[in-house]
Amino acid sequence: MPAQGQGPTGGMAGEKKVKKPPAAPRPSSSVLLISPTNQVLLLHRVHTSSAFASAHVFPGGNLSAYHDGPLPAPDSPLLHEDGPAYRLAAIRETFEESGILLAKKAGSSRDQGLLHVPDDVREAGRKQVHGNKIRFTEWLEGLGGEPDVGMSPHTDWRWCVPSRLGEPH
């Protein structure tokens, strides 16, 4: 029971609870991965998450100036357009969240060579990138790779997938 003079929510009786204004949306990006047998990758968010708790979601997340380069200003029309930062963020977030590395050998086309990374190196890289110990692109460069940002909507994507999720193809 509330103390004398307090309303049912703990504030003073008669006081209106002040609502916080909604947070400004942050630029974010996701990837829809479909296997050759038309399976869709969804990740299950933890129930304690501050956003979309327990939801099944595509891999992705917020853009990071540290990892993804300059971000569009909040009032810029570029905030709503595809661009390098959005593509890099989608690739980086997919790697951090699932271990799937959407990357190719540096200077090559996707058809000329996917970047194959041993599981132990991949897992160590995920921790370093997620912990902001190294920029994602710098980590890839150290392996002779680059993110496959040349993707476009509705393209037949073929990427390096960790062995626990399937064989690289």
Secondary structure, 3 states (H helix, E strand, C coil): CCCCCECCCCCECCCCCCCCCCCCCCCEEECCCECCCCCECCEECCCCCCCCCCCEECCEEECCHHHHCCCCCCCCHHHHCCCHHHHHHHHHHHHHHHCCECEEECCCCCCCCECCCCHHHHHHHHHHHHCCCCCHHHHHHHCCEEECCCCCCCCCCCCECCCCCCCCC
